[in-house]
């Protein structure tokens, strides 16, 4: 089962991207964080599709 990917704001006004409880990258703008989240989600779906084939 895939872990949840999410974006959370930090106290300094930047954003951090998490997979489950693991912080993957921090210090991003909101747009950068959302794009990174979207790319990880696409990659996760591709991997799940390939594993099922």
C-alpha distance (Angstrom), angle and dihedral (degrees) to the residues before:
residue distance angle dihedral
X1 . . .
X2 3.80 . .
X3 3.77 120.4 .
X4 3.79 119.5 -121.1
X5 3.79 115.8 -97.3
X6 3.78 115.2 -150.9
X7 3.80 143.0 164.8
X8 3.80 121.2 -132.7
X9 3.81 129.8 -176.9
X10 3.81 118.8 -122.8
X11 3.79 131.0 -144.0
X12 3.83 92.5 -99.8
X13 3.81 95.3 57.0
X14 3.79 97.0 -100.6
X15 3.80 128.0 109.9
X16 3.80 134.4 -119.4
X17 3.80 126.5 -154.3
X18 3.81 116.4 -142.5
X19 3.80 133.3 -168.5
X20 3.78 104.8 -160.3
X21 3.81 104.1 -44.6
X22 3.81 94.7 -27.8
X23 3.81 117.7 102.2
X24 3.80 106.7 -137.2
X25 3.80 101.4 -178.3
X26 3.79 135.9 -6.7
X27 3.78 140.1 -174.4
X28 3.80 95.0 56.5
X29 3.77 131.0 139.0
X30 3.77 114.7 -113.6
X31 3.81 92.0 -103.4
X32 3.81 92.4 50.1
X33 3.81 91.3 48.2
X34 3.80 93.2 48.9
X35 3.81 91.7 48.6
X36 3.80 91.0 49.1
X37 3.80 90.5 48.6
X38 3.81 90.5 50.4
X39 3.81 92.3 49.9
X40 3.82 91.4 50.2
X41 3.80 90.8 48.3
X42 3.83 91.1 50.8
X43 3.80 90.8 47.7
X44 3.81 91.3 48.6
X45 3.82 91.6 51.4
X46 3.81 91.2 48.2
X47 3.79 91.1 50.7
X48 3.81 91.9 48.4
X49 3.80 91.2 49.3
X50 3.81 92.2 48.3
X51 3.82 91.4 48.8
X52 3.80 90.9 52.6
X53 3.80 94.1 49.7
